Amino acid sequence: MLMPVHQSTSHISSCLLSCWQSPGALHRTVKQPPLSVSQQRAPRSGGIRCNAAEESQSTVFAATVKASTVKALVTVKETIGGLFAHTGLTRGADDIMDLLGKTILLELVSLELDPKTGLEKETIQAFAHRAGGDRGNVHYEASFNIPTDFGEIGAVLVTNEHHKEMFLEDIVLTTGDATTAKTISCKSWVHSKFDSPIKRIFFTSKCYLPSQTPSGLLSWRQKELENLRGDGTGMRKAFERIYDYDTYNDIGDPDKGLVRPILGGSKVLPYPRRCRTGRPKTKKDPLSEQRASTVYVPRDEAFSEVKQVTFSTKTLRSVVHALIPSIESAIIDPNLSFPYFTAIDSLFNEGVTLPMGENAGVFRSIIPRLVKAIEETKEGILLFETPAIIDRDKFSWFRDEEFSRQVLAGLNPVCIQLVTEFPLVSKLDPAIYGSPESAITKEIIEKEIKGFSTLEQALKEKRLFVLDYHDLLLPYVHKVRELEGLTLYGSRTLFFLTPDDTLRPVAIELTRPASPTKPEWKKVFTHTWDATGTWLWRLAKSHVLAHDSGVHQLVSHWLRTHCCTEPYIIAANRQLSAMHPIYRLLHPHFRYTMEINALARESLINADGIIEQTFFPGKYAGEISSVAYRDLWRFDSEALPNDLIERGMAVRDPTAEHGLRLTIKDYPYANDGLLIWSSVKEWVTDYVSHYYPTASDILGDVELQAWWTEVRTKGHGDKKDEPWWPKLNTQTDLIEILTTIIWVVSGHHAAVNFGQYHYAGYFPNRPTVARSNMPVEDESNGAYERFLVKPESALLSCLPSQIQATVVMSVLDILSNHSPDEEYLGKDPEPAWADNPAIAAAFQKFSGRMQEIDGIIDQRNLDPERKNRFGAGIVPYELLRPFSKPGVTGMGVPNSISI
């Protein structure tokens, strides 16, 4: 009976394939017919023949197998704490296996079928024995005697004879005289045979479209994908590599009274799918999945050990399970406000004294950047680094010009949109939510922009812009207000574009819909020249900033990047073979995303998790994210040019750079983002053109078509019938789809993630909650009188509490961090790309362009004409600078969503 093998989801260059062999039938598979004439594609005139540039490598490697002897050097990376980092009864047995030279069993696999039997040729076996090590690696060597009729080596089977998994770095094959060598990059965890007898297979770097698959690998390719899909049953084990879909039915914990709606699977609360774990259902809700201390992800999707030490579950769990309880012990009252603004400053100068106790070692080793241990005591100091924005200008957060500048060059520059019609009108049901027309009138606007233009001129000249969170938030106003310590409004914030290309805030509208006991309340605030109006304006800005912070975290960041990307990853592993060129193109852009998403479900977006505790929607955070997905998200709009056009921030212009003319010329996110977008698109175009010379190649690729179909119908199944999904019929279609995905996981994510501590580390600049109503909403409760006496206290009581602020600052510091092993966009080629001369040349061009972009952005930040990124006390816009050193730097565009 044939047994399936799990595909490795390691680094793209692994070239993994799977073996379906039982221990009793190691060298037999089902008979396969030879490739048909149509499958053996001939060169095409007028285009690059697919894989033509790879043939020289195949010839060299074929020479290897003509030799009578092939040697293999296997490199295994040492784990933290030792080679296999385990102790116990099995350790002695494993040491004995090392001494006997039977740690790793290798088997060479031929690309060809046996011409006599039509079956796969028998593999050539040898045990690899330990042969020293260096720089954290351990080396193993093996030697093979190869029959002259074996043919070209297409893969290596690996069996881990130890009781614990090992991290396999690579396998280098050489001839006996070492004149030729071929490196098979693995970068993958190999499970113990005691966990599963299924062997792992690692392939050479050559890519094959389905129709080009060598006859010896044809059936293996199909069965590999069948195995990766699983059968949709059972609880997943840590060593497995099964990819399947499930709804977000594990956010709540009904058995502990933390009930949350299931996200996904309905028209009311649709959502992208996440990876199925198969955990049992809860006792109180048979539709919800039980929570656990860890969440399954396919093994090679997990963090590297370097990242585990610098971030990973250890770091965030330390914040959740050690740091936060210490903060709560130090700050007993959960609703305690900061008494004055200098007390906020003390977080960066003096810190908060924490009772460390048994957590002292955790604080010292895991989060030394935040917690400074006091020797010989049981206390520690939570001392925050001063965020860049406050380090340059302590009062920048107070200024209107900085408030509007950050709409274009801050943490959430993806929500501002052009006003094309006036008055502003809601799409909500007026029978439920009242008059749809905004209270921002022509008279208010013209009063604020007097000296510049009339309302009609401003509309015609494209000078009015809006942050419109009215319709998204208004249905949740009363729900959120029922939660302790939280309040909410629907909001609209209007801006005017000045002649120097900077935005000026015009008006803020806050709305509370009618309730059974109260009428609708709607009021417009503007900057005034009296003390009362000025403080009311500042309070209104704090409410808007809290709204913007929540939308940023739940929609711009979590939903549009992390959440919507996971289905692309699952579908790719289920439908695209590891030998597929598009799989290899995308794989570095999927690194670690499933792991960080699982961690988010465990500690960040879960019921009573950090997001619910520290952001304005509270327990409705997931619902609001789902509503945004339902009403706002569409795949084609995730492409940067389309997004800018739909928001009115650009129009198509063939004569302009990148084919777009920006509505606001000095729009740093768009200016730099289009550099990244265009560079990625050029690289993807070169790559796709190499493997798909004609549109018929796209249509005929069964795996590619199955992948895109599954993305739409399963991964994003709640939106499968939407008309805006791109077709996949031509090279242009594929290029646009791939560029969009790569942009989202690289440029878009970098723009909304790595500035979190820089911009929100000083929380008055971007408060995550508003805890008190505007004092003029209900003057009968004494709030207005208290506001008049001490308006500063009114603002402080509206901002996050001491616990909320310190918790969110700690988390944002971690989430803004670059790991030492970060892989940046265009920095280093994948081994599979480097082995193909045509692809290597295309990547070299891409890499050079990214280096050039880094310099262009540097120069833009020194240009005094660009007032949204240069000026007194202004933080340069560096979020889309391609490269960065490790740490919290506020720059760097990684390949993937890795944090």
LOVEX-273215 format. One record per residue (C-alpha): x, y, z. Coordinates in steps of 0.001 Angstrom, whole numbers, plus 500000, padded with zeros to 6 digits. Example, Ala and Ser with C-alpha at 12.3 -4.5 7.8 and 13.67 -1.06 7.14 Angstrom:
c1,c2,c3
512300,495500,507800
513670,498940,507140
//
This chain:
c1,c2,c3
500000,500000,500000
501373,503423,499082
501715,506047,501818
501638,509829,501208
504405,512120,502311
503950,515604,503682
505340,518409,501567
507914,520600,503202
506852,524199,503350
510357,525338,503988
512283,528052,502233
511278,528327,498579
514546,526829,497397
513914,523519,499127
512410,521956,496008
510468,519514,498108
508531,516578,496799
506906,513675,498592
507312,509945,498609
504396,507515,498923
506137,504391,500115
505468,501968,502918
508414,500405,504765
507669,497161,502979
507527,498636,499504
510267,501225,499477
511004,501243,495793
507750,500735,493945
505054,503150,492843
502151,502961,490448
503090,502622,486818
503075,505883,484885
502970,506367,481130
505713,508438,479497
505068,512082,478747
502971,512730,475688
504172,514874,472823
502039,517747,474094
503587,517413,477521
507098,517561,476085
506801,521170,475061
508904,522294,472137
510709,525639,472003
508500,528532,470937
509635,531102,468443
509465,534713,469518
509714,533953,473250
511910,532478,475949
511601,528711,476031
510490,527672,479490
513430,526474,481559
515853,526934,478688
518287,528684,480979
518101,525794,483410
519233,523151,480951
522921,523899,481468
522515,523070,485150
520735,519823,484342
523575,518857,482026
526157,519506,484719
524190,517600,487303
523569,514746,484900
527334,514398,484656
527343,513782,488361
525241,510658,488123
527399,509129,485390
530159,508807,487914
530335,505600,489895
530421,507430,493219
528413,510337,494577
529096,511837,497985
526641,513795,500093
527455,516354,502753
524427,517048,504966
524345,520144,507168
522119,520129,510237
521739,523347,512186
522249,523108,515908
519197,524086,517939
519327,526428,520885
520680,524416,523807
522498,521776,521778
522285,519718,518627
518858,518268,519251
518053,520165,522462
516423,517294,524290
517097,515162,527306
515539,512027,528682
515536,508332,527942
515759,508779,524182
518914,510900,524333
521184,507933,525035
519707,505961,522176
520188,508883,519815
523826,509278,520893
524400,505611,520137
522869,506070,516677
525298,508932,516096
528236,506708,517081
527001,503957,514794
526695,506407,511917
522949,505872,511556
521488,509279,512314
520217,510111,508819
519222,507720,506052
519551,509222,502574
518108,507831,499348
518758,509218,495879
515748,509388,493552
515966,509278,489768
514015,511610,487504
513353,508778,485089
511087,505752,485100
512580,502357,484493
512105,501896,480708
511637,498158,481159
508961,498179,483863
507480,501673,483558
507904,501974,487321
510032,504298,489406
513618,503159,489734
514825,501832,493025
516419,504473,495206
520107,504341,496112
520501,504259,499909
523252,505204,502337
523465,506246,505974
525112,509576,506678
527612,509514,509549
528574,512463,511706
531676,514277,510437
532259,517288,512657
530764,520750,512527
531320,524498,512557
529528,527771,513425
526485,526158,514954
526192,523459,512270
526797,519722,512394
527884,517902,509249
527074,514360,508122
528607,512512,505191
527380,509679,503002
528692,507902,499922
526672,506258,497132
527567,503820,494355
525447,504788,491351
524535,502370,488531
525332,503703,485087
521678,503517,484034
520303,505368,487073
519869,508647,485200
519783,512144,486598
519214,512587,490327
515977,514473,490906
515614,514347,494662
516941,513031,497948
514818,511105,500423
515650,511783,504084
514778,509698,507138
515585,511131,510568
516565,508159,512737
516610,510241,515932
513702,510506,518344
513518,514288,517904
513163,516501,514852
516202,518170,513323
516614,521277,511177
518141,520299,507849
519994,523202,506228
521152,521663,502930
522553,518636,501145
525575,518988,498834
526076,516256,496259
529509,515833,494638
531206,513347,492359
533975,511211,493718
536671,513589,492522
534680,516651,493696
534779,518205,490208
531050,518860,490221
528714,519793,493049
525013,520405,493449
523484,522009,496536
519967,521065,497482
518727,523782,499807
516417,522335,502465
515975,524789,505373
513355,522564,506873
512464,520653,510016
512626,516903,509453
510420,514913,511807
511588,511815,513624
510675,508494,512052
509220,507626,515462
506618,510365,514956
505867,509257,511418
507515,506674,509129
506885,508860,506084
510104,509999,504449
510905,513577,503511
511986,514385,499967
514067,517361,498910
514356,518236,495233
516846,520055,493106
516149,523689,492318
514805,523168,488818
511197,524319,488355
508585,522344,486449
505141,523359,485262
502684,520473,485633
502954,519573,481956
506759,519454,482167
507052,517123,485136
509637,514372,484481
508041,510968,484114
509709,509689,487261
508070,512395,489361
504688,512726,487672
502569,510622,490020
504451,511852,493067
503528,515428,492261
499818,514657,492232
499861,512562,495393
501950,515127,497210
499223,517707,496761
496520,515250,497779
498419,514602,500969
498922,518286,501763
495190,518877,501539
494441,516227,504124
490978,514799,504560
489576,517548,506772
489373,515359,509861
491364,514826,513030
493381,517073,515283
496610,518230,513714
499938,517211,515274
502861,519597,515664
505125,517792,513166
502508,517617,510394
502261,519690,507242
498541,519617,506512
496892,522715,505028
493138,523093,505326
490564,525819,505970
488415,526787,508905
486446,529805,510079
487570,532065,512915
485656,529998,515427
488366,530060,518095
488409,533752,519051
485969,533307,521931
486016,530873,524832
482356,529996,525542
483263,527533,528289
484747,530455,530241
481912,532828,529446
483827,534672,526723
481298,534349,523901
482208,535841,520538
480522,535382,517171
482134,533092,514627
483742,535150,511881
483339,533635,508433
480755,531378,506897
477892,533867,506859
476778,536900,504882
476351,538932,508058
479863,538375,509404
481982,537090,506496
485725,536635,506925
488763,535090,505259
489594,531552,506334
492417,530506,508633
494338,527240,508910
492344,524352,510331
493750,522859,513548
491096,520250,514280
490861,521000,517996
487725,519694,519768
484623,521857,519993
483676,523657,523192
481111,522185,525570
478780,525178,525517
478955,525894,521796
479371,522985,519354
480345,525428,516597
483263,526977,518492
486690,525397,518796
488427,524913,522113
491352,527167,522816
494816,525871,523697
498122,527254,524907
499611,526772,521434
498032,526853,517987
498966,524397,515232
500648,525646,512096
502329,523396,509512
505811,522761,510882
507931,524741,508450
505612,527742,508771
506849,528198,512344
509444,530760,513406
513131,530051,513083
514962,529669,516364
516621,533054,515864
513217,534665,515607
511914,532618,518516
514598,534128,520716
514182,537698,519435
510393,537665,519252
508070,534708,518822
505741,533188,521295
508292,533461,524090
508462,537227,523898
504786,537987,523437
503766,535372,525974
506171,536983,528411
504326,540252,527930
500928,538579,528256
501679,536230,531131
504444,538031,533029
504718,541707,532177
501007,542564,532097
500298,540933,535487
503254,542858,536898
501844,546093,535502
498462,545270,537012
500139,544653,540356
501947,547976,540195
498863,549887,538982
496017,548516,541068
493190,550664,539671
492500,549587,536063
490678,552862,535331
493335,555149,536781
494172,558025,534455
497492,559793,534282
497184,562739,536701
499078,565129,534418
501047,565049,531190
504412,565092,532932
503436,561739,534439
503276,560388,530888
506751,561777,530260
508015,559858,533294
507402,556581,531411
510423,557497,529300
512512,559197,531993
511891,557303,535224
509822,554282,534257
507351,552224,536259
508578,550116,539159
507398,546536,538767
507373,543664,541267
509425,541119,539347
509481,538156,541738
509788,534881,539892
509601,536728,536563
513000,538370,537026
514772,535895,534755
512096,536231,532100
512384,540016,532086
516161,539934,531863
516382,537419,529043
513289,538023,526911
512476,541719,527064
515634,543535,528193
514802,546490,525928
511767,547315,528057
512485,546068,531550
515686,547082,533316
516341,544703,536189
517468,546140,539508
520164,543908,540923
519712,542357,544362
516054,543322,544561
512798,541819,543449
511841,544865,541465
512366,545995,537916
511931,549212,535983
509635,549284,532962
511395,552048,531083
510291,552901,527549
512530,554223,524803
511475,557718,523738
509593,557405,520405
511142,559254,517492
508234,561643,517057
508477,562923,520650
512254,562824,520697
512301,565334,517840
509385,567512,518955
507842,566966,522371
504707,568932,521477
504213,567725,517903
501205,565595,518885
499395,568757,520053
499640,570561,516711
496975,570529,513970
499574,570433,511231
501039,567198,512655
497555,565729,513059
496919,566195,509337
500474,565388,508219
500217,561935,509714
497136,561225,507599
499534,561206,504636
502812,560164,506248
501918,558433,509484
500905,555012,510675
497601,554799,508784
498009,556646,505468
495619,554320,503604
492222,555710,504676
492223,559353,503545
490023,559925,500495
489019,562726,498168
485628,564389,498620
483908,564221,495237
480324,565068,496245
478790,567401,498779
477106,567199,501186
478608,564097,502774
475874,561446,502994
475627,558204,504955
474609,554920,503326
473088,553600,506563
469348,553079,506943
467889,556484,507971
464991,554742,509703
467508,553347,512201
470365,555823,512189
468667,559121,511463
469303,561744,508823
472026,560541,506428
473264,564055,505653
476356,565297,507448
476143,568298,509768
479268,569735,508108
477752,572515,506010
478961,574722,503213
479019,577668,505614
481292,575865,508064
483708,574856,505317
483906,578264,503698
484420,579914,507072
487415,577658,507704
488979,577973,504232
488259,581651,503686
490973,583332,501727
491590,580194,499679
488427,579360,497741
484728,578638,497850
483293,575188,498465
482586,574758,494752
486129,575737,493827
487576,573426,496460
485605,570488,495075
486539,571310,491496
490218,571734,492356
490254,568529,494435
491137,570213,497692
488715,568572,500114
489574,565232,501750
487918,563180,504464
488558,560474,507003
485101,558938,507079
484472,556441,509891
480822,557354,510230
479137,554348,508635
481614,551781,509935
481368,552842,513582
477870,554281,514038
476108,550872,514360
478436,550051,517273
478154,553296,519234
475534,552099,521728
477076,548634,521990
480522,549986,522838
479095,552479,525308
477663,549592,527300
481223,548405,527989
482952,549722,531082
485330,552605,530512
484677,553010,526783
482736,555373,524573
482305,555802,520846
480938,558097,518137
480593,557875,514413
483058,560387,512988
483941,562368,509897
487046,564537,509689
487365,567014,506821
490694,568381,505523
491620,571120,503060
494633,570873,500753
496675,574078,500987
498752,575468,498100
501956,574060,499660
500562,570500,499422
499872,570112,503131
496531,569276,504682
494719,571540,507112
491948,570118,509332
488654,571893,508668
486013,570206,510811
485276,567130,512914
481759,565728,513110
480883,563379,515976
477549,561540,515994
475658,559470,518536
472599,557806,517004
469231,557949,518682
468418,555411,521387
465107,554458,523033
465795,557077,525719
467796,559768,523915
467534,561592,520582
470292,561679,518033
473264,563854,518980
475404,565300,516199
477877,568143,516497
480605,569713,514391
483831,570977,515984
486338,573359,514413
489515,575029,515531
488615,578251,517274
490386,581230,518800
488864,580979,522257
489981,578683,525086
486769,576639,525387
486501,575963,521667
490192,575118,521426
489986,572498,524187
486805,571006,522702
488649,570762,519387
491514,568924,521090
489086,566504,522692
487359,565900,519354
490746,565164,517769
491448,562591,520497
488216,560789,519639
489079,560777,515937
492606,559547,516650
491191,556690,518729
488910,555786,515801
491813,555955,513386
493987,553816,515687
491315,551127,515886
490643,551127,512147
494373,551013,511527
494932,548011,513771
491788,546056,512895
491415,546874,509206
494480,548460,507577
496852,546172,509457
495279,542928,510694
492526,542428,508107
494115,543727,504920
497533,542132,505438
497663,539298,508010
494145,537947,507755
493539,538198,504007
496947,536706,503178
496537,533418,505023
494158,531964,502378
496752,532660,499655
499284,530622,501646
496945,527720,502358
495780,527542,498742
499353,527696,497424
500416,524706,499498
497285,522744,498619
497323,523393,494874
500838,524400,493772
503542,521759,493883
506800,522721,495559
508339,522291,492092
506018,524927,490627
507758,528200,489642
504920,530325,491064
505111,528464,494361
508808,529272,494477
508183,532898,493618
505596,533335,496361
507055,531213,499124
509539,533767,500544
506633,536216,500721
504680,533809,502943
507433,533199,505499
506204,533104,509132
502800,534634,508352
500766,531644,509497
502761,531492,512724
502261,535156,513581
498563,534849,512717
498207,531853,515018
499953,533827,517740
497522,536698,517161
494560,534348,517657
496199,533123,520827
497021,536454,522514
496105,539528,520471
492713,539320,518735
491199,536673,521017
488394,537361,523487
489726,539486,526335
493070,539640,524544
495319,542645,524161
493326,544249,521326
490024,543967,523191
491603,545322,526369
493358,548287,524824
491454,549404,521689
488127,551224,521487
485803,548509,520125
486497,546242,523106
484778,542891,522561
483346,544131,519245
486787,544403,517649
486409,541205,515635
482918,542132,514467
484031,545539,513201
486890,543887,511334
484383,541494,509753
482033,544325,508759
484951,546128,507110
485745,542952,505181
482108,542658,504129
481603,546255,503058
485030,547536,502062
487495,544792,501078
487995,543624,497511
491071,541958,496069
491547,544211,493068
491553,547300,495298
494507,545925,497241
496729,546777,494283
498327,550104,495221
497451,551983,492000
493826,550821,492174
493596,551719,495841
494863,555234,495198
492488,555722,492269
489442,554452,494159
490157,556795,497070
490530,559673,494622
494172,560092,495550
495358,559526,491979
494179,559337,488373
495654,557359,485517
497997,559401,483367
500265,557648,480832
502600,560652,480811
503177,560581,484578
505688,558471,486477
504248,554992,487167
501282,555956,484946
499580,557799,487811
499163,561465,488665
498721,561958,492387
496016,564294,493650
498372,565358,496464
501872,565516,495021
503577,565281,498404
501914,562084,499640
504848,560129,501118
503082,556776,501398
502001,556931,497747
505254,558489,496496
507439,555775,498017
504882,553002,497685
504681,553424,493925
508454,553010,493707
508159,549679,495498
505068,548621,493522
506640,549367,490139
509860,547602,491037
508032,544485,492232
505850,544477,489127
508880,544642,486844
510493,541697,488659
507265,539668,488545
506855,540486,484843
510334,539153,484066
509697,536025,486132
506271,535251,484668
507417,535947,481100
510192,533400,481491
507888,530557,482501
504757,531554,480546
505589,532730,477027
501927,532669,475918
498462,533044,477397
497751,529393,476586
500477,528457,479070
498488,530236,481781
495200,528623,480815
496812,525187,480534
498474,525242,483953
496086,523115,485993
497802,523783,489307
497883,527535,488812
494215,527650,487843
493285,525441,490811
495212,527714,493174
493432,530875,492037
490059,529135,492043
490601,527934,495597
491726,531372,496790
488393,532765,495586
486023,529929,496402
487467,528573,499644
490018,530925,501185
487782,533931,500536
484675,531817,500046
482305,534345,501599
483085,536639,498648
483338,533983,495949
480473,535442,493876
481790,539000,493757
482216,540278,490181
485463,542122,490866
487687,539060,491239
490375,539202,488509
490306,536532,485833
493394,534406,485296
493584,534029,481538
496715,535900,480464
500225,536780,481578
498964,540284,482400
496332,538797,484723
498887,536674,486550
501380,539531,486858
498750,541804,488417
497571,539118,490852
501092,538214,491980
502220,541835,492252
499183,542636,494366
499868,539789,496776
503573,540621,497066
502804,544321,497590
500321,543590,500371
502693,541347,502324
505738,543573,501821
505134,547270,501149
501619,547675,502543
502418,545709,505694
505679,547564,506279
503909,550921,505954
501329,550089,508636
503451,547966,510985
507019,549057,511591
506148,552603,512614
503829,551507,515398
506156,552352,518246
507541,555483,516569
504066,556991,516104
501967,555347,518816
504588,554749,521493
503675,558165,522850
500016,557318,523200
498501,560866,523266
499635,561083,519644
497551,558015,518766
495278,557022,521684
493763,553592,521228
490595,554319,523209
488375,557240,524166
487029,556695,527670
484780,559711,528201
482140,561521,526150
482528,565013,524842
481616,567315,527783
479052,569163,525647
477111,566000,524782
475196,565990,528057
475737,569096,530148
473369,567899,532888
475851,565444,534420
478396,568020,535534
481031,567005,532982
480908,570385,531269
481454,572286,534518
484430,570067,535408
485794,570567,531897
485590,574344,532259
487456,574232,535568
490276,571942,534394
490195,571007,530684
493535,569175,530897
491957,566633,533259
489096,566138,530812
491598,565251,528097
493609,562944,530375
490455,561115,531482
489534,560596,527813
492933,559112,526941
493842,555480,527770
494255,554547,531423
497692,553931,532897
497332,550168,532496
495977,550401,528938
498753,552764,527903
501645,550782,529359
500331,547482,528016
499795,548744,524477
503163,550539,524475
504895,547302,525504
503183,545334,522753
503785,547947,520046
507482,547964,520916
507637,544226,520244
505497,544343,517100
507668,547102,515591
510817,545018,515879
512912,543576,513043
514424,540164,513695
518170,539631,513051
517251,537032,510405
514781,539327,508608
514713,538871,504844
514210,542182,503041
512536,542725,499693
515126,542464,496921
518039,541860,499278
519032,538241,498655
517943,535812,495929
516450,532435,496663
518776,529529,495739
516319,528354,493074
516454,531767,491428
520223,531976,491612
520541,528591,489875
518628,529845,486832
520699,532391,484856
517704,534194,483349
515905,534487,486692
519127,535381,488484
519682,538267,486067
516109,539500,486539
516471,539381,490310
519788,541198,490172
518049,544002,488310
515284,544019,490915
517797,544072,493756
519681,546962,492198
516451,548901,491821
515598,548374,495497
519015,549697,496469
518339,552708,494279
514925,553239,495922
516592,553277,499322
518711,556193,498172
515796,557993,496505
513787,557917,499742
516801,559211,501629
517014,562170,499263
513288,562872,499447
513525,563175,503212
516092,565949,502760
513996,567926,500273
512610,571117,501933
509897,571317,499269
508392,568093,500616
506835,569554,503738
505060,566340,504712
508397,564636,505310
510856,567454,505976
510739,570283,508477
511442,571400,512022
510949,568442,514349
509376,566268,511638
510214,562564,511589
511429,561568,508088
509130,559155,506271
511201,555969,506155
508613,553227,506547
509078,552176,502908
512859,552341,502867
513661,548805,501712
516375,547830,504177
516971,548050,507912
519199,546825,510692
517597,544658,513428
515472,546279,516113
512843,549011,516284
514027,551232,513437
510896,552552,511732
512150,551422,508328
512676,548266,506278
510392,546297,503930
510608,542551,504655
509592,539975,502063
506723,538782,504203
504439,539445,507144
506856,538039,509671
505733,539988,512733
//
